[in-house]
Amino acid sequence: MIVYYYYAGQQITSIGVTPSAWEIFSMTPLSSPCVTMSIASLVTAINVLIAGGFSIAGLMSPKSILPASSAPTDASFIFAMYAAARTIPLALMALIAIYKHSEPALLILGTLAGFIRLLDAGVGLLQHDLGKSIGPLVIAAFQFFAVYLLNRSPRSSIES
């Protein structure tokens, strides 16, 4: 049986001092360059692939992207082309940065992808569509967290 005591802000048990949740988090290798690069790469890849998939879906089947009460028009096709024109190159450049393990490029492209997702959430709010707001907002939050981790981790390459 473990007995818990609290003394001066520390949790002391019958088996010793138990670290706080923040201390446990800070002891994980989450700040290592390899781990943060992997997290940022994964989150950014998921982000840009989802965005690219939606823009391609808007081109191939505009009805799947439009609100249920709207019918596809030439204008909606033009907007789908604009969406594809911004997301497909971003996805390609981000995937190239991931492939080349370029931290500076991933920081810039990941931040850009996060802001785009944040603006997508704003569009969902304007449409009064909770599903089109929450999804991009969650992705943006993960993206900004991944960029934050990558930015504060020690650089694996030698900086001059």
Residue frames relative to the residue before (quaternion, step in Angstrom):
aa qw qx qy qz dx dy dz
M 1.0000 0.0000 0.0000 0.0000 0.00 0.00 0.00
I 0.2489 -0.7661 0.5786 0.1279 3.56 -0.94 1.00
V 0.1927 -0.7700 0.6018 0.0886 3.53 -0.87 1.00
Y 0.2311 -0.7897 0.5581 0.1069 3.58 -0.86 1.01
Y 0.0286 -0.7581 0.6515 -0.0044 3.54 -1.04 0.91
Y 0.2098 -0.7548 0.6044 0.1447 3.56 -1.17 0.52
Y 0.0846 0.7832 -0.6072 0.1035 3.53 -0.76 1.09
A 0.8524 -0.0773 0.0000 0.5171 3.56 -0.77 1.14
G 0.7492 -0.4263 0.2203 0.4566 3.58 0.84 0.97
Q 0.6621 0.4671 -0.3277 0.4859 3.62 1.20 0.00
Q 0.3774 -0.6943 0.5655 0.2361 3.50 -1.12 0.73
I 0.0691 -0.7940 0.6040 -0.0003 3.56 -0.61 1.15
T 0.1380 -0.7905 0.5939 0.0570 3.54 -0.85 0.98
S 0.6689 -0.4861 0.3681 0.4251 3.51 -1.30 0.08
I 0.7026 0.4169 -0.2766 0.5061 3.58 1.24 -0.23
G 0.7593 -0.3326 0.1883 0.5267 3.62 1.22 0.16
V 0.6822 -0.4604 0.3700 0.4310 3.53 -1.33 -0.22
T 0.2279 -0.7637 0.5922 0.1192 3.55 -0.85 1.02
P 0.3958 -0.7292 0.4971 0.2540 3.60 -0.69 0.99
S 0.5391 -0.6071 0.4678 0.3491 3.56 -1.20 0.52
A 0.6889 -0.4719 0.3429 0.4302 3.57 -1.28 0.25
W 0.6455 0.5171 -0.3296 0.4553 3.60 0.98 -0.79
E 0.6472 0.5090 -0.3228 0.4668 3.59 1.01 -0.77
I 0.6286 0.5195 -0.3340 0.4727 3.57 1.02 -0.76
F 0.6526 0.5181 -0.3062 0.4604 3.58 0.96 -0.93
S 0.6996 0.4694 -0.2796 0.4605 3.57 0.92 -0.88
M 0.6339 0.5277 -0.3370 0.4539 3.62 1.19 -0.35
T 0.5591 0.5977 -0.4049 0.4076 3.59 1.20 -0.31
P 0.5437 -0.6363 0.4291 0.3398 3.57 -1.13 0.49
L 0.2550 0.8059 -0.4995 0.1900 3.60 1.17 0.54
S 0.6890 0.4701 -0.2878 0.4706 3.57 1.15 -0.47
S 0.4797 0.6573 -0.4631 0.3514 3.60 1.19 0.02
P 0.6058 -0.6090 0.3708 0.3529 3.59 -0.99 0.79
C 0.6507 0.5304 -0.3225 0.4373 3.58 0.96 -0.82
V 0.6814 0.4858 -0.2856 0.4670 3.58 0.92 -0.92
T 0.6841 0.4787 -0.3020 0.4601 3.59 0.86 -0.89
M 0.6265 0.5192 -0.3371 0.4737 3.59 1.05 -0.70
S 0.6488 0.5129 -0.3166 0.4644 3.58 1.01 -0.78
I 0.6541 0.5038 -0.3113 0.4706 3.58 0.95 -0.88
A 0.6762 0.4855 -0.2934 0.4700 3.59 0.87 -0.95
S 0.6415 0.5219 -0.3227 0.4605 3.59 1.01 -0.77
L 0.6720 0.5014 -0.2976 0.4565 3.57 0.88 -0.94
V 0.6900 0.4783 -0.2862 0.4617 3.58 0.80 -1.00
T 0.6684 0.4948 -0.3035 0.4651 3.58 0.92 -0.87
A 0.6389 0.5185 -0.3284 0.4638 3.59 0.97 -0.81
I 0.6510 0.4980 -0.3188 0.4760 3.60 0.91 -0.86
N 0.6450 0.5419 -0.3126 0.4388 3.57 0.93 -0.94
V 0.7522 0.4040 -0.2387 0.4625 3.60 0.63 -1.08
L 0.6295 0.5228 -0.3467 0.4585 3.60 1.09 -0.56
I 0.6217 0.5129 -0.3395 0.4849 3.60 1.05 -0.67
A 0.6670 0.4949 -0.3045 0.4663 3.58 0.89 -0.93
G 0.6584 0.5024 -0.3053 0.4700 3.58 0.94 -0.85
G 0.6417 0.5309 -0.3185 0.4527 3.57 1.02 -0.79
F 0.6625 0.4915 -0.3062 0.4751 3.57 0.98 -0.82
S 0.6640 0.4917 -0.3255 0.4597 3.60 0.96 -0.74
I 0.6349 0.4976 -0.3293 0.4908 3.60 1.04 -0.68
A 0.6298 0.5193 -0.3341 0.4712 3.60 1.02 -0.75
G 0.6303 0.5341 -0.3278 0.4583 3.59 1.07 -0.72
L 0.6586 0.4875 -0.3032 0.4865 3.57 1.12 -0.63
M 0.7336 0.4434 -0.2352 0.4582 3.57 0.87 -0.97
S 0.8018 0.0188 0.0433 0.5958 3.55 0.96 -0.92
P 0.1780 -0.8371 0.5071 0.1021 3.59 0.29 1.24
K 0.5816 0.6038 -0.3709 0.3995 3.58 1.11 -0.59
S 0.6361 0.5462 -0.3313 0.4328 3.60 1.12 -0.62
I 0.7068 0.4400 -0.2499 0.4944 3.59 1.20 -0.48
L 0.6468 0.5490 -0.3145 0.4260 3.58 1.07 -0.75
P 0.5993 -0.5272 0.4379 0.4137 3.59 -1.21 0.37
A 0.6635 -0.5572 0.3318 0.3731 3.58 -1.12 0.69
S 0.7094 0.4690 -0.2675 0.4531 3.60 1.01 -0.73
S 0.6485 0.5301 -0.3154 0.4460 3.63 1.25 -0.17
A 0.2814 -0.7291 0.5989 0.1744 3.51 -1.21 0.64
P 0.5366 -0.6262 0.4455 0.3485 3.60 -1.03 0.69
T 0.0639 -0.7781 0.6248 0.0133 3.56 -1.07 0.84
D 0.6909 -0.4253 0.3507 0.4677 3.54 -1.30 -0.06
A 0.6253 0.5482 -0.3339 0.4438 3.58 1.07 -0.76
S 0.6630 0.4913 -0.3181 0.4668 3.60 0.94 -0.79
F 0.6200 0.5269 -0.3409 0.4709 3.59 1.13 -0.64
I 0.6362 0.5201 -0.3259 0.4674 3.60 1.02 -0.79
F 0.6584 0.4903 -0.3140 0.4769 3.59 0.96 -0.82
A 0.6183 0.5288 -0.3432 0.4693 3.59 1.08 -0.67
M 0.6358 0.5119 -0.3324 0.4725 3.59 1.05 -0.70
Y 0.6283 0.5170 -0.3349 0.4751 3.59 1.04 -0.74
A 0.6449 0.5143 -0.3246 0.4628 3.59 0.96 -0.81
A 0.6675 0.4904 -0.2990 0.4739 3.57 0.96 -0.86
A 0.6340 0.5501 -0.3297 0.4321 3.58 1.05 -0.75
R 0.7195 0.4009 -0.2699 0.4987 3.62 1.08 -0.49
T 0.7351 0.4549 -0.2651 0.4272 3.60 0.91 -0.78
I 0.6478 0.5314 -0.3421 0.4254 3.60 0.95 -0.74
P 0.6730 0.4550 -0.3272 0.4828 3.68 0.85 -0.74
L 0.6161 0.5333 -0.3502 0.4619 3.60 1.04 -0.72
A 0.6520 0.5116 -0.3131 0.4639 3.57 0.95 -0.87
L 0.6653 0.5024 -0.3104 0.4567 3.59 0.90 -0.89
M 0.6789 0.4841 -0.2961 0.4658 3.60 0.88 -0.92
A 0.6490 0.5064 -0.3222 0.4675 3.60 0.98 -0.79
L 0.6652 0.4912 -0.3107 0.4688 3.60 0.94 -0.81
I 0.6183 0.5160 -0.3428 0.4836 3.61 1.09 -0.63
A 0.6425 0.5147 -0.3231 0.4668 3.62 0.97 -0.84
I 0.6377 0.5143 -0.3217 0.4747 3.58 1.03 -0.79
Y 0.6594 0.5198 -0.3022 0.4513 3.57 0.92 -0.95
K 0.7359 0.4053 -0.2207 0.4955 3.59 0.98 -0.86
H 0.3699 -0.7516 0.4653 0.2859 3.61 1.31 -0.03
S 0.3079 0.7619 -0.5038 0.2662 3.56 0.98 0.89
E 0.3072 -0.7891 0.5088 0.1550 3.57 -0.26 1.30
P 0.6724 0.4903 -0.3322 0.4440 3.64 0.80 -0.85
A 0.6617 0.4948 -0.3084 0.4714 3.59 0.95 -0.84
L 0.6606 0.5050 -0.3111 0.4601 3.57 0.98 -0.80
L 0.6051 0.5436 -0.3521 0.4630 3.59 1.09 -0.65
I 0.6946 0.4664 -0.2750 0.4737 3.59 0.87 -0.94
L 0.7190 0.4451 -0.2622 0.4649 3.58 0.76 -1.01
G 0.6276 0.5284 -0.3337 0.4643 3.59 1.08 -0.66
T 0.6425 0.5040 -0.3161 0.4828 3.57 1.02 -0.80
L 0.6457 0.5143 -0.3141 0.4689 3.58 0.96 -0.86
A 0.6596 0.5006 -0.3090 0.4678 3.59 0.92 -0.88
G 0.6342 0.5288 -0.3277 0.4590 3.59 1.05 -0.72
F 0.6705 0.4840 -0.3018 0.4745 3.59 0.95 -0.84
I 0.6188 0.5276 -0.3477 0.4667 3.59 1.04 -0.70
R 0.6602 0.4938 -0.3123 0.4720 3.58 0.95 -0.84
L 0.6153 0.5395 -0.3376 0.4653 3.59 1.06 -0.70
L 0.6643 0.4785 -0.2959 0.4922 3.58 0.99 -0.80
D 0.5980 0.5457 -0.3560 0.4667 3.60 1.11 -0.63
A 0.6235 0.5227 -0.3346 0.4754 3.59 1.05 -0.73
G 0.6288 0.5320 -0.3266 0.4636 3.59 1.06 -0.73
V 0.6243 0.5198 -0.3334 0.4785 3.58 1.05 -0.74
G 0.6389 0.5224 -0.3198 0.4654 3.58 0.99 -0.80
L 0.6372 0.5165 -0.3239 0.4715 3.58 1.04 -0.75
L 0.6501 0.5147 -0.3153 0.4616 3.58 0.98 -0.81
Q 0.6807 0.4614 -0.2722 0.4997 3.58 1.16 -0.64
H 0.3565 -0.7452 0.4739 0.3049 3.58 1.33 -0.14
D 0.4689 0.6362 -0.4527 0.4129 3.55 1.06 0.88
L 0.3384 -0.7835 0.4893 0.1792 3.56 -0.27 1.30
G 0.6431 0.5423 -0.3227 0.4337 3.59 1.02 -0.78
K 0.6990 0.4406 -0.2639 0.4976 3.57 1.08 -0.73
S 0.6392 0.4970 -0.3293 0.4858 3.58 1.29 0.02
I 0.7010 0.4890 -0.2763 0.4395 3.56 0.81 -1.05
G 0.6490 0.5428 -0.3273 0.4208 3.61 0.85 -0.92
P 0.7134 0.4273 -0.2738 0.4832 3.61 0.71 -0.99
L 0.6231 0.5474 -0.3452 0.4393 3.59 1.06 -0.69
V 0.6546 0.4965 -0.3057 0.4811 3.59 0.98 -0.82
I 0.6506 0.5031 -0.3199 0.4704 3.58 0.94 -0.87
A 0.6405 0.5217 -0.3236 0.4613 3.60 0.98 -0.84
A 0.6424 0.5218 -0.3272 0.4560 3.59 0.97 -0.82
F 0.6578 0.4864 -0.3074 0.4860 3.60 0.93 -0.87
Q 0.6459 0.5329 -0.3207 0.4427 3.58 0.98 -0.85
F 0.6861 0.4715 -0.2910 0.4715 3.58 0.87 -0.92
F 0.6220 0.5250 -0.3443 0.4680 3.59 1.07 -0.67
A 0.6568 0.5062 -0.3098 0.4651 3.59 0.95 -0.86
V 0.6513 0.4965 -0.3139 0.4803 3.60 0.99 -0.81
Y 0.6196 0.5392 -0.3348 0.4617 3.59 1.04 -0.78
L 0.6591 0.5023 -0.3089 0.4667 3.60 0.90 -0.91
L 0.6736 0.4963 -0.2984 0.4592 3.56 0.91 -0.91
N 0.6698 0.5161 -0.2972 0.4435 3.57 0.99 -0.83
R 0.7444 0.3984 -0.2385 0.4799 3.60 0.97 -0.74
S 0.5448 0.6087 -0.4197 0.3955 3.61 1.19 -0.11
P 0.5664 -0.5723 0.4503 0.3858 3.57 -1.17 0.51
R 0.4869 -0.6756 0.4704 0.2920 3.56 -0.95 0.84
S 0.4040 -0.7177 0.5152 0.2373 3.53 -0.99 0.88
S 0.6947 0.4159 -0.2841 0.5135 3.58 1.16 -0.46
I 0.5333 -0.6195 0.4669 0.3374 3.57 -1.18 0.53
E 0.2192 -0.7807 0.5750 0.1091 3.54 -0.78 1.07
S 0.2177 -0.7882 0.5611 0.1286 3.56 -0.97 0.79
